[in-house]
Amino acid sequence: MSRKVLGLFVAVSVIWGLPYLFIKVAVDDGVPPAFLAWVRVTIGAAALLGLSWRAGLLPSLVGRWKWLAAFALVELVIPFPLIATGEQHVDSSLAAIIIASAPLFVALLALRFDASERVGGSRLVGLLVGLAGVVALVGVDVAGEPDELLGAGALVLAALGYAAGPMILKRHLADLDPRASMGGALLVATIVLIPAAALDPPDATPSGSAISALVVLGFVCTAAGLVAYGALVAAVGAGRALVVTYINPLVAVALGVLFLDERPGVGALAGLVLILAGSWLSTRQVSPGARRDDVVGTDPLVGSPTG
């Protein structure tokens, strides 16, 4: 692995482990979920559309807005507020672990929406193991706490969106430069989220730490994270780039422990191990001679939540 590739891998792993910490900082300061999501996508859209304009990429979006809108809806408009809502009720580390279940939903959605790719063999085992991890996490750490169950439910729905979005990207937008496609999707999300953000603005001016968190979420976790991931995929291919999916929740848990004094419970730790193991098994690449019925697609962006 070259220094450039290693640097990209470390960068993406860290960048996509960061959002949960900064979302927690912002929502604990009183920033409403929809407003937080709107600020984040607005900053990201401005950054990526500016880069796309300078690179002459904006004309490539002509005629693609229907699919950009569909992608934005399931990947940004719905998940971003849901994650912020979830973190109003659960720790950032717990949120990151639940979002790590997105590859499991990729396997489940493939059963219905991609008939040519069926789950079987070790991948079926992985799917069941990962789902058991979700059950362990929710059943042990948040059972009996209505607010926490609500937060966990919001996060599960966000993970489902993160699984559906890349399927749209794979079929209809994969030929576009990621700076342009992600910038266009972020622009759509910015417009769609305006009413929700306007209806529920912060009650008071956010603190300096919350404003800093919003800036980091927009420029670093959204704009820079998407560009760095695209560069990593181009350098090493889809399968190897997917390894970041299994690293960023570990980064998020470590940050929660170090900076927010979070202490993941037994259910969270057991869930983390089972979810990561199940995600790896259910989406891993297989050898060329493997049976077709044991294959689930490993698209560059499938199962790679941005958080």
C-alpha positions in Angstrom: 0.0 0.0 0.0 1.5 3.3 -1.1 1.7 6.3 1.3 -1.0 8.1 -0.7 -3.4 5.2 -0.4 -2.6 4.7 3.2 -3.2 8.4 3.9 -6.6 8.2 2.1 -7.6 5.2 4.0 -6.7 6.7 7.4 -8.4 10.0 6.3 -11.7 8.4 5.4 -11.7 6.1 8.4 -11.2 9.1 10.7 -13.5 11.5 8.8 -16.4 9.2 8.8 -15.9 8.3 12.5 -16.1 12.0 13.4 -19.7 13.0 12.6 -21.2 11.2 15.7 -19.1 13.2 18.1 -19.9 16.6 16.5 -23.6 15.8 16.0 -23.7 15.0 19.7 -22.0 18.3 20.6 -24.5 20.3 18.4 -27.7 18.6 19.6 -26.7 18.7 23.2 -26.3 22.5 22.7 -29.9 22.7 21.5 -29.5 22.7 17.8 -32.6 21.0 16.3 -32.0 17.9 14.1 -33.6 19.3 10.9 -31.7 22.6 11.3 -28.4 20.7 11.9 -28.9 18.6 8.8 -29.8 21.7 6.7 -26.7 23.5 7.8 -24.5 20.5 7.2 -25.8 19.8 3.6 -25.8 23.5 2.7 -22.1 23.8 3.6 -21.3 20.6 1.8 -23.2 21.6 -1.3 -21.5 25.0 -1.5 -18.0 23.3 -1.2 -18.6 20.5 -3.7 -20.5 22.6 -6.3 -17.7 25.2 -6.1 -15.2 22.5 -6.8 -17.3 21.0 -9.6 -17.8 24.4 -11.2 -14.0 25.0 -11.2 -13.5 21.6 -12.8 -16.2 22.1 -15.4 -18.2 19.2 -14.1 -21.6 20.9 -13.6 -22.9 20.2 -17.2 -22.7 16.5 -16.5 -25.7 16.8 -14.1 -28.1 17.8 -16.9 -30.8 15.2 -17.2 -29.8 13.5 -14.0 -31.8 15.4 -11.4 -34.5 12.8 -11.0 -32.0 10.3 -9.7 -30.0 12.8 -7.8 -33.2 13.8 -6.0 -34.0 10.1 -5.2 -30.5 9.6 -3.9 -30.6 12.8 -1.9 -33.9 11.8 -0.3 -32.8 8.4 1.0 -29.1 9.2 1.7 -29.3 12.7 3.0 -32.7 14.3 3.6 -34.0 11.4 5.7 -30.9 9.9 7.4 -29.2 13.2 8.5 -32.1 14.5 10.7 -32.8 11.0 11.9 -29.2 10.5 13.1 -29.3 13.9 14.9 -32.7 12.9 16.4 -31.2 9.6 17.6 -28.3 11.3 19.2 -30.7 13.4 21.3 -31.5 10.2 23.1 -28.5 7.9 22.9 -24.7 8.2 23.1 -22.7 9.0 20.0 -20.8 5.7 20.2 -24.1 3.8 20.3 -25.3 5.7 17.3 -22.2 4.8 15.3 -22.6 1.2 16.2 -26.2 1.1 15.0 -25.3 2.9 11.7 -22.6 0.3 11.1 -25.5 -2.1 10.4 -26.1 -0.4 7.0 -24.3 -3.2 5.0 -26.8 -5.7 6.6 -29.7 -3.7 5.1 -27.9 -3.8 1.7 -28.1 -7.5 1.8 -31.7 -7.4 2.8 -32.7 -4.9 0.1 -30.9 -7.0 -2.5 -33.4 -9.8 -1.9 -36.3 -7.6 -3.1 -34.7 -5.1 -5.5 -31.8 -7.0 -7.1 -33.1 -10.5 -8.0 -29.8 -11.5 -9.7 -28.0 -11.2 -6.4 -29.2 -13.6 -3.7 -27.9 -14.0 -0.2 -26.7 -17.5 0.6 -24.0 -19.5 2.3 -21.6 -17.5 4.5 -23.3 -14.3 3.5 -26.6 -15.5 4.9 -24.8 -16.4 8.1 -23.3 -13.0 8.2 -26.6 -11.3 7.8 -28.1 -13.3 10.7 -25.0 -12.6 12.9 -25.2 -8.9 12.2 -28.9 -8.7 12.9 -28.3 -10.6 16.2 -25.9 -7.8 17.0 -28.5 -5.2 16.5 -30.9 -7.1 18.7 -28.2 -7.6 21.4 -27.4 -3.9 21.4 -31.0 -2.6 21.5 -32.2 -5.4 23.8 -29.5 -5.0 26.4 -28.4 -1.4 26.4 -31.6 0.5 25.7 -34.4 -1.9 26.6 -36.9 -0.4 29.0 -36.0 3.2 28.2 -38.6 4.7 25.8 -36.5 7.7 24.8 -33.5 5.6 24.0 -35.7 3.1 22.1 -37.0 6.0 20.0 -33.5 7.2 19.4 -32.3 3.7 18.4 -35.3 3.3 16.0 -34.4 6.6 14.3 -30.9 5.4 13.8 -32.0 2.0 12.4 -34.1 3.9 9.8 -31.1 6.1 9.0 -29.0 2.9 8.4 -31.7 1.7 6.1 -31.5 4.9 4.1 -27.7 4.6 3.9 -28.2 1.1 2.4 -30.9 2.2 -0.2 -29.0 5.3 -1.4 -26.0 3.6 -2.8 -28.2 1.2 -4.8 -29.6 4.2 -6.6 -26.1 5.6 -7.1 -24.8 2.3 -8.4 -27.6 2.0 -11.1 -28.1 5.5 -12.2 -25.3 7.9 -11.1 -22.1 5.8 -11.0 -20.7 7.3 -14.2 -20.6 10.9 -12.7 -17.6 12.4 -11.0 -18.4 12.2 -7.3 -17.7 15.9 -6.7 -20.6 16.7 -9.1 -23.0 13.9 -8.1 -22.6 14.5 -4.4 -22.7 18.2 -4.8 -25.9 18.0 -6.8 -27.5 15.7 -4.3 -26.5 18.0 -1.4 -28.0 20.9 -3.3 -31.3 19.0 -3.6 -31.1 18.1 0.1 -30.5 21.8 1.0 -33.6 22.9 -0.9 -35.8 20.1 0.5 -34.7 20.7 4.1 -35.3 24.5 4.1 -39.0 24.2 5.3 -38.1 21.9 8.2 -35.2 24.0 9.2 -37.2 27.2 9.1 -40.0 25.7 11.2 -37.7 24.5 13.9 -34.7 26.9 14.3 -32.5 27.0 17.4 -34.2 28.8 20.4 -31.0 30.7 20.9 -27.7 31.5 19.1 -25.7 28.3 19.2 -22.5 28.3 21.3 -19.1 28.6 19.8 -18.6 24.8 20.2 -21.8 24.0 18.4 -21.0 26.4 15.6 -17.6 24.8 15.2 -19.3 21.4 15.2 -21.6 22.4 12.4 -18.7 23.8 10.3 -16.7 20.5 10.8 -19.8 18.5 9.8 -20.3 20.5 6.6 -16.8 20.9 5.3 -15.0 17.9 6.8 -17.5 15.1 7.4 -19.7 15.8 4.4 -17.7 17.5 1.6 -14.2 16.3 2.3 -15.3 12.9 3.4 -17.1 12.2 0.1 -14.2 13.5 -2.0 -11.6 11.5 -0.1 -13.7 8.3 -0.4 -14.0 8.8 -4.1 -10.2 9.1 -4.4 -9.7 6.0 -2.3 -12.1 3.9 -4.5 -10.3 5.2 -7.6 -6.9 4.2 -6.1 -7.7 0.7 -4.7 -11.0 -0.4 -6.0 -14.4 -1.0 -4.4 -13.7 -4.1 -2.3 -10.7 -2.7 -0.4 -12.2 0.7 0.0 -15.1 -0.9 1.9 -12.8 -1.7 4.8 -13.5 1.8 6.1 -17.1 0.7 6.9 -15.6 -1.5 9.6 -13.2 1.0 11.0 -15.2 4.3 11.4 -17.5 3.0 14.2 -14.4 2.1 16.2 -13.2 5.6 15.7 -16.5 7.0 16.8 -16.6 4.8 19.9 -13.1 5.9 20.8 -14.0 9.6 20.4 -17.1 9.2 22.5 -15.1 7.6 25.3 -12.3 10.2 25.2 -14.2 13.4 24.7 -17.8 12.8 25.9 -17.0 10.5 28.8 -19.3 7.8 27.2 -19.1 4.3 28.6 -20.5 1.7 26.1 -22.4 -1.1 27.9 -22.1 -4.8 27.5 -24.8 -4.8 24.8 -23.1 -2.1 22.8 -19.8 -3.9 22.8 -21.3 -7.2 22.0 -23.4 -5.6 19.3 -20.4 -3.9 17.8 -18.5 -7.2 17.4 -21.5 -9.0 15.9 -22.5 -6.2 13.6 -19.0 -5.7 12.2 -18.5 -9.5 11.8 -21.9 -9.9 10.2 -21.4 -6.9 7.9 -18.1 -8.2 6.7 -19.5 -11.7 6.0 -22.7 -10.5 4.3 -20.9 -8.1 1.9 -17.5 -9.5 1.5 -16.0 -10.2 -1.9 -15.7 -13.9 -3.0 -13.3 -15.6 -5.3 -14.1 -15.7 -9.0 -15.1 -19.4 -8.8 -17.6 -18.8 -6.0 -21.2 -19.9 -6.6 -23.5 -17.1 -7.9 -26.0 -17.7 -5.2 -23.5 -16.8 -2.5 -22.9 -13.3 -4.0 -24.2 -9.9 -2.9 -22.9 -6.9 -4.9 -20.0 -5.0 -3.5 -20.4 -1.6 -5.1 -18.0 1.1 -4.2 -20.5 3.0 -2.1 -22.8 0.2 -0.9 -22.6 -0.1 2.9 -20.4 2.9 3.4 -22.4 5.3 5.5 -21.2 8.9 5.8 -22.8 9.4 9.3 
